[in-house]
């Protein structure tokens, strides 16, 4: 790895370092001066001892000046005092042969570490001037330094100076080495942090696979190589089928662990030259290069499907999923990353439309279909802001009396060019385009307002049912939306029925439980739609305080033909009664089915036997007729 420059010290760090060095040098200097003063007192050199004592006091004062915020002043005072005192002894005693000359190099080292470069230059010039002047006046005879004979005292003084200088330099070098090691460690941590940030920036945090950003870079490299070698390149878009059911039923922790294992499984079935990336959710993209003909891509897609279809075992759960794969080939289908992603995505959705658990290659017809979907999505956005959407109402009938007691609100779309568009077509489109929350709120507001108008007309027993998607409930503000709509219209919550799917109740998130609890506190009726086709059990019904079960039409429609279906419906009704739940049978199409449901104890029915979904005015006419018929009886 290439070396990188060390991170410089901050101003506070530099100040603390210099202050610490000054303290160490002062302690060494004071100790040396103490020894020399004692030695001079023993030799009777009172004048020298007095000068050194004054110098020691000045050096102590220097430290306190530096400690209280004036480091440069204290350092300058210390170094200048030491330099002048050394020069004095050289002038008075041995000149250029005096032991004090040994102190000059140490002063220069100290000034380089703790003082400014300006002071260092001034001290150097001063020392050079002193030395040159001493040499000149001694040579010219203007002044002659007496060079005393070298004795044990002189040797002791020389040793003391050498020890002080050596100790001080050792302290400086030791701390500099420690500082360099510390800076190296810090620099290594910074480098590791940058590498980790880069990894997180370019990789999916859950699976550690390349994300969309890195996938684009890898694609451009692979495409350039394919063009140089005149070979083909494939972008494979993989979407896991029904992965949402795992999250809904077992929780997001299991879902995340499943995705990790899925990433490992996919890596194991790919070639070394293939690259797998995760775009988010349950979407994976595989970049495949260096293949000669389409047969290799067919084989790769088949290996992927076989690999992901094998069971996964997580926390005692056996999980099995399938996948839908869309494939776009370069350079035939395009050269840019975004273009091939779009086309592979279109091929993947085409695969889902054909039954999932398969793979499809992109073709021009898909592009046309995708354009139609985009156009229809834009049209739906306009429909939400215009008058193209409306609600039709299918009656709910009390089986004992034949009275209409409520209605289910069903959204309809009258396209200005295409005419009536089935909800089967545009509801999934709304979910895919992120419009389902806005559409759901419009349905809620319109249905509650219509029910309030019925009450104002005198039909105060009518309730209205609205289907709620899982996306609406998980947004976090659905409870507040319902409260505001009821408050604005003045409708009591007991006349609003919210129909939920069974799979929704498997969501163990606390926020969902609190949302449903808040809705019940407003008096809103909670119903389970299409009961019997999902995974719901008695525990979930009790936990969420459900009021009503709607038996799925698949059981109801053949109740008078299939003993098995009759047994299932009877069991559901008996279970609901034991839990004080109301029963509504969906898909009632004949009088015989309605009568048999009544005999089984079912309270309400809904289906084409009474009416197809109809506009509000037609619905009121049905209500009037049912009331008149009941009175006539």
C-alpha positions as CSV (number, residue, x, y, z in Angstrom):
1,X,0.0,0.0,0.0
2,X,1.4,3.4,-0.9
3,X,2.5,5.5,2.0
4,X,0.3,8.5,3.0
5,X,1.4,11.7,4.7
6,X,1.0,11.7,8.5
7,X,-1.8,13.8,9.9
8,X,-0.3,17.1,11.3
9,X,-0.6,18.0,15.0
10,X,-3.4,20.4,16.0
11,X,-2.5,23.7,17.6
12,X,-3.5,22.4,21.1
13,X,-1.4,19.3,20.6
14,X,1.6,21.2,19.4
15,X,1.4,23.6,22.4
16,X,1.1,20.8,24.9
17,X,4.1,19.0,23.3
18,X,6.3,22.1,23.4
19,X,5.3,22.8,27.0
20,X,6.1,19.3,28.0
21,X,9.6,19.5,26.3
22,X,10.3,22.8,28.0
23,X,9.5,21.3,31.4
24,X,11.8,18.4,30.7
25,X,14.7,20.6,29.6
26,X,14.2,22.9,32.5
27,X,14.3,20.1,35.0
28,X,17.5,18.7,33.4
29,X,19.1,22.2,33.4
30,X,18.1,22.9,37.0
31,X,19.5,19.6,38.1
32,X,22.8,20.2,36.3
33,X,23.0,23.8,37.7
34,X,22.5,22.5,41.2
35,X,25.4,20.1,40.9
36,X,27.6,22.8,39.4
37,X,26.6,25.3,42.1
38,X,27.5,22.8,44.9
39,X,30.8,22.0,43.2
40,X,31.7,25.7,42.9
41,X,30.8,26.4,46.5
42,X,33.0,23.6,47.6
43,X,35.9,25.1,45.5
44,X,35.2,28.6,47.0
45,X,34.1,30.1,43.7
46,X,31.3,32.2,45.2
47,X,30.8,34.6,42.3
48,X,30.2,31.7,39.8
49,X,27.9,30.0,42.2
50,X,25.9,33.2,42.7
51,X,25.5,33.7,38.9
52,X,24.4,30.1,38.4
53,X,21.9,30.4,41.3
54,X,20.3,33.5,39.7
55,X,20.2,31.6,36.4
56,X,18.4,28.7,38.1
57,X,15.8,31.1,39.5
58,X,15.3,32.7,36.1
59,X,14.8,29.3,34.5
60,X,12.1,28.5,37.1
61,X,10.4,31.7,36.3
62,X,10.5,30.8,32.6
63,X,8.5,27.7,33.2
64,X,5.7,29.5,35.1
65,X,5.5,32.1,32.3
66,X,5.1,29.4,29.7
67,X,2.7,27.3,31.8
68,X,0.2,30.2,32.1
69,X,-0.2,30.8,28.4
70,X,2.9,32.5,27.2
71,X,5.0,29.6,25.9
72,X,7.0,31.6,23.4
73,X,7.8,34.3,25.9
74,X,8.9,31.7,28.5
75,X,11.0,29.7,25.9
76,X,12.6,32.8,24.6
77,X,13.5,34.0,28.2
78,X,14.9,30.6,29.0
79,X,17.1,30.2,25.9
80,X,18.3,33.8,25.9
81,X,19.2,33.6,29.6
82,X,21.1,30.4,29.1
83,X,22.9,31.8,26.0
84,X,23.9,35.1,27.7
85,X,25.2,33.2,30.8
86,X,27.2,30.8,28.7
87,X,28.7,33.7,26.7
88,X,29.6,35.5,29.9
89,X,31.5,32.5,31.2
90,X,33.3,32.2,27.9
91,X,34.4,35.9,28.0
92,X,35.4,35.8,31.6
93,X,37.2,32.5,31.7
94,X,38.5,30.3,29.0
95,X,37.1,31.9,25.8
96,X,36.9,29.4,23.0
97,X,38.5,26.8,25.2
98,X,36.0,27.1,28.0
99,X,33.7,24.2,28.9
100,X,30.7,26.5,28.5
101,X,31.0,26.4,24.7
102,X,29.6,22.8,24.9
103,X,26.2,24.3,25.9
104,X,25.7,26.2,22.6
105,X,24.8,23.2,20.5
106,X,22.3,22.1,23.1
107,X,20.7,25.5,23.2
108,X,20.2,25.4,19.4
109,X,18.6,21.9,19.6
110,X,16.3,23.2,22.4
111,X,15.3,26.3,20.4
112,X,14.5,24.2,17.3
113,X,12.1,22.1,19.3
114,X,10.3,24.5,21.7
115,X,10.9,28.0,20.2
116,X,10.2,29.8,17.0
117,X,12.5,29.6,14.0
118,X,13.1,33.3,14.2
119,X,14.6,32.9,17.7
120,X,16.6,30.0,16.5
121,X,18.2,32.1,13.8
122,X,18.9,35.0,16.2
123,X,20.5,32.7,18.7
124,X,22.7,31.1,16.1
125,X,23.8,34.5,14.8
126,X,24.5,35.7,18.3
127,X,26.6,32.5,19.0
128,X,28.5,32.9,15.7
129,X,29.2,36.5,16.5
130,X,30.4,35.7,20.0
131,X,32.7,33.0,18.8
132,X,34.1,35.0,15.9
133,X,34.6,38.1,18.2
134,X,36.4,36.1,20.8
135,X,38.7,34.5,18.2
136,X,39.5,37.9,16.7
137,X,40.2,39.9,19.8
138,X,42.4,37.0,21.2
139,X,44.3,36.8,17.9
140,X,44.7,40.6,17.7
141,X,45.9,40.8,21.3
142,X,43.1,43.2,22.2
143,X,42.0,40.8,24.9
144,X,43.4,37.5,26.0
145,X,41.4,34.8,27.8
146,X,43.4,33.0,30.3
147,X,43.2,29.3,29.8
148,X,43.5,27.6,33.1
149,X,45.2,24.2,33.5
150,X,42.8,21.3,33.0
151,X,42.3,19.6,36.3
152,X,39.7,17.4,38.0
153,X,37.3,20.3,38.5
154,X,37.4,21.2,34.9
155,X,36.8,17.6,33.9
156,X,33.8,17.4,36.3
157,X,32.3,20.6,34.8
158,X,32.7,19.2,31.3
159,X,31.1,15.9,32.3
160,X,28.2,17.7,34.0
161,X,27.5,19.7,30.8
162,X,27.8,16.6,28.6
163,X,25.4,14.7,30.9
164,X,22.9,17.5,30.8
165,X,23.0,17.9,27.1
166,X,22.9,14.1,26.5
167,X,19.9,13.6,28.9
168,X,18.0,16.5,27.3
169,X,18.6,15.3,23.8
170,X,17.6,11.8,24.8
171,X,14.3,13.0,26.3
172,X,13.6,14.9,23.1
173,X,14.4,12.0,20.8
174,X,12.4,9.5,22.9
175,X,9.3,11.7,22.9
176,X,9.7,12.4,19.2
177,X,9.9,8.7,18.5
178,X,6.8,8.1,20.6
179,X,5.0,10.9,18.9
180,X,5.9,9.5,15.5
181,X,4.6,6.1,16.5
182,X,1.4,7.6,17.8
183,X,0.9,9.6,14.6
184,X,1.6,6.5,12.6
185,X,-1.1,4.5,14.5
186,X,-3.5,7.4,14.2
187,X,-2.7,7.6,10.5
188,X,-3.3,3.9,10.1
189,X,-6.7,4.2,11.9
190,X,-7.6,7.1,9.5
191,X,-6.6,5.0,6.5
192,X,-8.7,2.0,7.8
193,X,-11.6,4.4,8.4
194,X,-11.4,5.7,4.9
195,X,-11.3,2.2,3.5
196,X,-14.3,1.2,5.6
197,X,-16.2,4.4,4.5
198,X,-15.3,3.5,0.9
199,X,-16.5,-0.1,1.4
200,X,-19.8,1.1,2.9
201,X,-20.2,3.7,0.1
202,X,-19.9,1.0,-2.6
203,X,-21.3,-2.1,-0.9
204,X,-24.6,-3.2,0.4
205,X,-24.4,-3.1,4.3
206,X,-26.4,-6.3,4.8
207,X,-24.9,-8.7,2.3
208,X,-21.6,-6.9,1.6
209,X,-22.3,-7.3,-2.1
210,X,-21.5,-4.4,-4.5
211,X,-24.4,-1.9,-4.6
212,X,-25.9,0.0,-7.5
213,X,-23.1,2.6,-7.5
214,X,-20.3,0.1,-7.7
215,X,-22.3,-2.1,-10.0
216,X,-22.3,0.7,-12.5
217,X,-18.5,1.1,-12.3
218,X,-18.0,-2.7,-12.7
219,X,-20.4,-2.7,-15.7
220,X,-18.5,0.0,-17.5
221,X,-15.2,-2.0,-17.0
222,X,-16.8,-5.2,-18.2
223,X,-18.5,-3.6,-21.2
224,X,-15.2,-2.0,-22.3
225,X,-13.5,-5.4,-22.0
226,X,-16.4,-7.1,-24.0
227,X,-16.1,-4.5,-26.8
228,X,-12.3,-5.0,-27.0
229,X,-12.7,-8.7,-27.2
230,X,-15.8,-8.6,-29.4
231,X,-17.7,-10.8,-26.9
232,X,-21.2,-10.6,-25.5
233,X,-22.2,-9.3,-22.1
234,X,-25.3,-9.9,-20.0
235,X,-27.0,-8.0,-17.3
236,X,-29.3,-10.3,-15.3
237,X,-32.0,-8.9,-13.1
238,X,-33.2,-11.3,-10.3
239,X,-36.3,-10.6,-8.1
240,X,-37.3,-13.1,-5.4
241,X,-40.9,-14.3,-5.6
242,X,-43.0,-13.8,-2.5
243,X,-40.1,-12.7,-0.3
244,X,-42.4,-10.2,1.4
245,X,-44.3,-13.2,2.9
246,X,-41.2,-14.2,4.8
247,X,-40.8,-10.7,6.2
248,X,-44.5,-10.4,7.1
249,X,-44.8,-13.8,8.7
250,X,-41.4,-14.3,10.4
251,X,-40.1,-10.8,10.9
252,X,-37.4,-8.6,9.4
253,X,-34.6,-10.3,11.3
254,X,-35.3,-13.6,9.7
255,X,-35.8,-11.8,6.3
256,X,-32.3,-10.2,6.6
257,X,-30.7,-13.5,7.5
258,X,-32.4,-15.1,4.6
259,X,-31.0,-12.4,2.2
260,X,-27.5,-13.0,3.5
261,X,-27.8,-16.7,2.9
262,X,-29.3,-16.1,-0.5
263,X,-26.3,-13.9,-1.4
264,X,-24.0,-16.7,-0.5
265,X,-26.0,-19.2,-2.4
266,X,-26.0,-17.1,-5.5
267,X,-22.2,-16.5,-5.3
268,X,-21.7,-20.3,-5.1
269,X,-23.6,-21.0,-8.4
270,X,-21.9,-18.2,-10.5
271,X,-18.7,-18.3,-12.5
272,X,-15.6,-16.6,-11.2
273,X,-15.9,-14.0,-14.0
274,X,-19.5,-13.2,-12.9
275,X,-20.3,-10.4,-10.4
276,X,-23.4,-10.3,-8.2
277,X,-24.7,-7.0,-6.8
278,X,-27.7,-6.1,-4.6
279,X,-29.8,-3.1,-5.5
280,X,-32.0,-3.3,-2.3
281,X,-34.9,-5.3,-1.0
282,X,-35.0,-8.7,-2.8
283,X,-33.5,-7.4,-6.0
284,X,-30.1,-8.8,-7.3
285,X,-28.2,-8.0,-10.4
286,X,-25.6,-10.3,-12.0
287,X,-23.0,-9.0,-14.5
288,X,-21.9,-11.8,-16.7
289,X,-19.2,-11.5,-19.3
290,X,-16.9,-13.6,-21.5
291,X,-19.5,-15.9,-23.1
292,X,-19.7,-16.9,-26.7
293,X,-23.3,-17.7,-27.3
294,X,-26.7,-17.4,-25.6
295,X,-26.6,-21.1,-24.5
296,X,-24.2,-20.2,-21.7
297,X,-26.6,-17.5,-20.5
298,X,-29.5,-20.0,-20.5
299,X,-27.4,-22.5,-18.5
300,X,-26.4,-19.7,-16.0
301,X,-30.1,-18.6,-15.5
302,X,-31.1,-22.3,-15.0
303,X,-28.3,-22.7,-12.4
304,X,-29.5,-19.6,-10.6
305,X,-33.1,-20.8,-10.5
306,X,-32.1,-24.2,-9.2
307,X,-29.9,-22.7,-6.6
308,X,-32.4,-20.4,-5.1
309,X,-35.2,-23.0,-5.1
310,X,-33.3,-25.2,-2.7
311,X,-34.6,-24.9,0.9
312,X,-33.0,-22.5,3.4
313,X,-33.0,-23.4,7.1
314,X,-33.0,-20.5,9.5
315,X,-33.9,-20.7,13.2
316,X,-35.8,-23.9,12.7
317,X,-37.8,-22.6,9.7
318,X,-37.6,-24.2,6.3
319,X,-37.9,-21.4,3.8
320,X,-38.4,-22.0,0.1
321,X,-38.7,-19.3,-2.6
322,X,-38.5,-19.0,-6.3
323,X,-37.2,-16.2,-8.5
324,X,-38.1,-14.3,-11.6
325,X,-35.2,-13.4,-13.9
326,X,-34.9,-10.8,-16.7
327,X,-31.9,-10.7,-19.0
328,X,-30.7,-8.0,-21.3
329,X,-27.7,-8.6,-23.6
330,X,-25.0,-6.1,-24.6
331,X,-24.3,-4.7,-27.0
332,X,-27.5,-5.9,-28.8
333,X,-29.9,-4.4,-26.2
334,X,-27.9,-1.4,-25.4
335,X,-24.5,-0.1,-24.2
336,X,-25.3,2.0,-21.1
337,X,-25.8,0.6,-17.6
338,X,-29.2,2.4,-17.0
339,X,-30.6,1.3,-20.4
340,X,-29.7,-2.4,-19.8
341,X,-31.1,-2.2,-16.2
342,X,-34.3,-0.9,-17.5
343,X,-34.7,-3.5,-20.2
344,X,-33.7,-6.4,-17.8
345,X,-36.2,-5.1,-15.3
346,X,-38.9,-5.1,-18.1
347,X,-38.0,-8.7,-18.9
348,X,-38.2,-9.6,-15.3
349,X,-41.7,-8.2,-14.9
350,X,-42.7,-10.0,-18.1
351,X,-41.5,-13.2,-16.4
352,X,-43.6,-12.5,-13.4
353,X,-46.7,-11.9,-15.6
354,X,-46.1,-15.4,-17.1
355,X,-46.2,-17.2,-13.8
356,X,-42.8,-16.5,-12.1
357,X,-40.0,-19.0,-11.3
358,X,-38.6,-18.6,-14.8
359,X,-36.3,-16.4,-16.9
360,X,-37.0,-14.2,-19.9
361,X,-34.8,-12.4,-22.4
362,X,-35.6,-8.8,-23.3
363,X,-37.3,-8.1,-26.6
364,X,-38.9,-5.1,-28.3
365,X,-42.4,-6.1,-27.4
366,X,-41.5,-5.8,-23.8
367,X,-40.3,-2.3,-24.4
368,X,-43.6,-1.4,-25.8
369,X,-45.4,-3.0,-22.9
370,X,-43.1,-1.1,-20.4
371,X,-43.9,2.1,-22.2
372,X,-47.6,1.4,-21.9
373,X,-47.2,0.7,-18.1
374,X,-45.3,4.1,-17.8
375,X,-48.0,5.8,-19.7
376,X,-50.7,4.2,-17.6
377,X,-48.9,5.2,-14.4
378,X,-48.8,8.8,-15.6
379,X,-52.5,8.6,-16.4
380,X,-53.2,7.2,-12.9
381,X,-51.4,10.2,-11.4
382,X,-53.7,12.5,-13.4
383,X,-56.7,10.4,-12.5
384,X,-56.0,11.0,-8.8
385,X,-56.0,14.7,-9.2
386,X,-59.0,14.7,-11.6
387,X,-62.5,13.2,-11.8
388,X,-61.7,9.9,-13.4
389,X,-61.9,7.8,-10.3
390,X,-65.2,6.9,-8.6
391,X,-66.5,4.4,-6.0
392,X,-69.1,1.7,-6.6
393,X,-70.8,0.0,-3.7
394,X,-71.7,-3.6,-3.3
395,X,-74.5,-4.2,-0.7
396,X,-74.0,-6.3,2.4
397,X,-77.2,-8.0,3.3
398,X,-78.6,-9.3,6.6
399,X,-79.5,-12.9,5.7
400,X,-82.3,-13.2,8.3
401,X,-84.2,-10.1,7.2
402,X,-82.9,-9.4,3.7
403,X,-82.2,-5.8,4.7
404,X,-79.2,-4.0,3.3
405,X,-77.1,-3.0,6.3
406,X,-73.9,-1.7,4.6
407,X,-71.7,-1.7,1.5
408,X,-68.2,-2.4,0.5
409,X,-66.6,0.5,-1.4
410,X,-64.8,-0.5,-4.5
411,X,-62.7,1.9,-6.6
412,X,-63.3,2.2,-10.4
413,X,-61.3,4.1,-13.0
414,X,-62.9,5.5,-16.2
415,X,-60.0,6.3,-18.5
416,X,-60.8,9.1,-21.0
417,X,-59.4,7.0,-23.9
418,X,-59.5,3.4,-22.7
419,X,-62.8,3.4,-20.9
420,X,-63.3,1.4,-17.7
421,X,-60.0,-0.1,-16.4
422,X,-60.2,-3.0,-14.0
423,X,-58.9,-2.6,-10.4
424,X,-57.0,-5.9,-11.0
425,X,-54.9,-3.9,-13.5
426,X,-54.4,-0.6,-11.8
427,X,-54.2,-1.5,-8.1
428,X,-50.9,-3.4,-8.6
429,X,-49.8,-0.6,-10.8
430,X,-50.5,1.9,-8.0
431,X,-48.5,-0.2,-5.6
432,X,-45.6,-0.5,-8.0
433,X,-45.6,3.3,-8.7
434,X,-45.9,4.3,-5.0
435,X,-49.4,5.7,-5.4
436,X,-51.3,3.2,-3.3
437,X,-51.2,5.4,-0.2
438,X,-52.6,8.4,-2.0
439,X,-55.2,6.2,-3.7
440,X,-56.1,4.6,-0.4
441,X,-56.6,7.9,1.3
442,X,-58.9,9.1,-1.6
443,X,-61.0,5.9,-1.3
444,X,-61.3,6.4,2.5
445,X,-62.3,10.0,2.3
446,X,-64.8,9.4,-0.5
447,X,-66.4,6.3,1.2
448,X,-66.8,7.9,4.6
449,X,-68.2,11.1,3.1
450,X,-70.7,9.0,1.1
451,X,-71.8,7.0,4.2
452,X,-72.3,10.3,6.1
453,X,-74.6,11.5,3.3
454,X,-76.6,8.3,3.5
455,X,-77.1,8.9,7.2
456,X,-78.3,12.5,6.5
457,X,-80.8,11.0,4.1
458,X,-82.2,8.9,7.0
459,X,-80.4,5.6,6.4
460,X,-78.6,5.8,9.7
461,X,-77.9,2.0,10.0
462,X,-75.7,1.8,6.9
463,X,-72.0,1.1,7.3
464,X,-69.2,1.3,4.7
465,X,-66.3,-1.1,4.2
466,X,-62.9,0.0,2.9
467,X,-60.0,-2.2,1.9
468,X,-56.7,-1.2,3.4
469,X,-53.3,-2.2,2.0
470,X,-50.4,-3.2,4.1
471,X,-48.4,-0.3,2.8
472,X,-51.0,2.2,4.2
473,X,-50.8,0.7,7.6
474,X,-47.0,0.6,7.7
475,X,-46.7,4.3,6.8
476,X,-47.2,5.1,10.5
477,X,-49.9,7.9,10.1
478,X,-52.9,5.8,9.0
479,X,-54.5,5.9,12.4
480,X,-54.3,9.7,12.3
481,X,-55.7,9.8,8.8
482,X,-58.8,7.8,9.8
483,X,-59.3,10.0,12.9
484,X,-59.1,13.2,10.8
485,X,-61.5,11.8,8.1
486,X,-64.1,10.7,10.8
487,X,-63.8,14.1,12.5
488,X,-64.2,16.1,9.3
489,X,-67.2,14.2,8.1
490,X,-68.8,13.7,11.5
491,X,-69.3,9.9,10.9
492,X,-69.1,7.7,14.0
493,X,-66.3,5.1,13.8
494,X,-68.8,2.2,14.4
495,X,-70.1,2.7,10.8
496,X,-66.6,2.3,9.2
497,X,-65.3,-1.2,8.5
498,X,-61.6,-1.6,7.6
499,X,-61.0,-4.8,5.7
500,X,-57.5,-6.3,6.2
501,X,-55.8,-9.3,4.7
502,X,-54.8,-12.3,6.8
503,X,-51.1,-12.0,6.0
504,X,-51.1,-8.4,7.4
505,X,-51.9,-9.7,10.9
506,X,-48.7,-11.8,10.8
507,X,-46.6,-8.6,11.0
508,X,-45.3,-8.7,14.6
509,X,-44.2,-5.1,14.6
510,X,-45.3,-3.2,17.7
511,X,-46.2,-0.1,15.6
512,X,-48.8,-2.1,13.7
513,X,-50.4,-3.5,16.8
514,X,-50.6,0.0,18.3
515,X,-52.1,1.4,15.1
516,X,-54.9,-1.3,15.0
517,X,-55.5,-0.8,18.7
518,X,-55.9,3.0,18.2
519,X,-58.4,2.3,15.4
520,X,-60.4,0.1,17.7
521,X,-60.4,2.8,20.3
522,X,-62.1,5.1,17.8
523,X,-64.8,2.5,17.4
524,X,-63.7,1.4,13.9
525,X,-64.7,-2.2,13.0
526,X,-61.8,-4.4,11.9
527,X,-62.6,-7.2,9.4
528,X,-60.4,-10.0,8.0
529,X,-61.0,-10.2,4.3
530,X,-60.8,-13.5,2.3
531,X,-60.6,-15.5,5.6
532,X,-59.5,-19.1,5.2
533,X,-57.0,-18.5,2.3
534,X,-54.1,-17.2,4.4
535,X,-52.1,-18.0,7.5
536,X,-54.2,-16.5,10.2
537,X,-54.9,-18.3,13.5
538,X,-57.0,-17.7,16.6
539,X,-54.0,-16.1,18.5
540,X,-53.8,-13.3,15.9
541,X,-57.5,-12.7,16.0
542,X,-57.4,-12.2,19.7
543,X,-54.3,-10.1,19.7
544,X,-55.6,-7.5,17.2
545,X,-59.2,-7.4,18.6
546,X,-60.8,-8.2,15.2
547,X,-64.6,-7.8,15.0
548,X,-65.6,-9.5,11.7
549,X,-64.5,-12.4,9.4
550,X,-65.3,-12.4,5.7
551,X,-65.4,-15.9,4.4
552,X,-63.6,-16.2,1.0
553,X,-65.7,-16.7,-2.1
554,X,-63.8,-19.8,-3.0
555,X,-65.5,-21.7,-0.1
556,X,-68.9,-20.0,-0.4
557,X,-69.6,-20.3,-4.1
558,X,-69.8,-24.2,-4.0
559,X,-71.2,-24.7,-0.5
560,X,-74.3,-26.5,-1.9
561,X,-72.1,-28.7,-4.2
562,X,-69.1,-29.6,-2.1
563,X,-69.5,-31.2,1.4
564,X,-65.9,-30.3,2.1
565,X,-66.5,-26.6,1.4
566,X,-69.7,-26.7,3.5
567,X,-67.7,-28.3,6.4
568,X,-65.1,-25.6,6.1
569,X,-67.7,-22.8,6.1
570,X,-69.5,-24.4,9.1
571,X,-66.3,-24.6,11.0
572,X,-65.4,-21.0,10.4
573,X,-68.9,-19.8,11.4
574,X,-68.8,-21.9,14.6
575,X,-65.3,-20.6,15.5
576,X,-66.4,-17.0,14.8
577,X,-69.4,-17.3,17.1
578,X,-67.3,-18.8,19.9
579,X,-65.1,-15.7,19.6
580,X,-68.1,-13.3,19.4
581,X,-67.1,-12.4,15.8
582,X,-69.5,-11.4,13.1
583,X,-69.5,-13.4,9.8
584,X,-69.9,-12.1,6.3
585,X,-70.0,-14.5,3.3
586,X,-68.5,-13.2,0.1
587,X,-69.4,-14.5,-3.4
588,X,-73.0,-15.3,-2.8
589,X,-74.5,-15.8,-6.3
590,X,-77.6,-17.9,-5.8
591,X,-80.6,-18.0,-3.6
592,X,-79.8,-21.6,-2.6
593,X,-76.3,-20.6,-1.3
594,X,-77.8,-17.6,0.6
595,X,-80.4,-19.9,2.3
596,X,-77.8,-22.5,3.2
597,X,-75.6,-19.8,4.8
598,X,-78.5,-18.6,6.8
599,X,-79.2,-22.1,8.1
600,X,-75.6,-22.4,9.1
601,X,-75.9,-19.3,11.2
602,X,-74.1,-16.8,8.9
603,X,-75.2,-13.2,9.7
604,X,-74.5,-11.4,6.5
605,X,-73.8,-12.0,2.8
606,X,-72.4,-10.2,-0.2
607,X,-72.4,-11.1,-3.8
608,X,-74.0,-10.9,-7.3
609,X,-77.2,-12.6,-6.0
610,X,-78.2,-9.2,-4.6
611,X,-76.2,-6.8,-6.8
612,X,-73.0,-6.1,-8.5
613,X,-71.0,-3.1,-7.3
614,X,-73.0,0.0,-8.4
615,X,-72.9,3.8,-8.2
616,X,-74.2,5.5,-5.0
617,X,-77.6,6.5,-6.4
618,X,-78.3,2.9,-7.6
619,X,-77.2,1.6,-4.3
620,X,-79.7,3.8,-2.5
621,X,-82.5,2.5,-4.7
622,X,-81.5,-1.1,-3.7
623,X,-81.6,0.0,0.0
624,X,-85.1,1.5,-0.5
625,X,-86.4,-1.7,-2.3
626,X,-85.0,-4.0,0.3
627,X,-86.6,-1.9,3.1
628,X,-90.0,-1.9,1.2
629,X,-89.8,-5.7,0.7
630,X,-89.0,-6.3,4.4
631,X,-92.0,-4.1,5.4
632,X,-94.2,-5.9,3.0
633,X,-93.3,-9.2,4.5
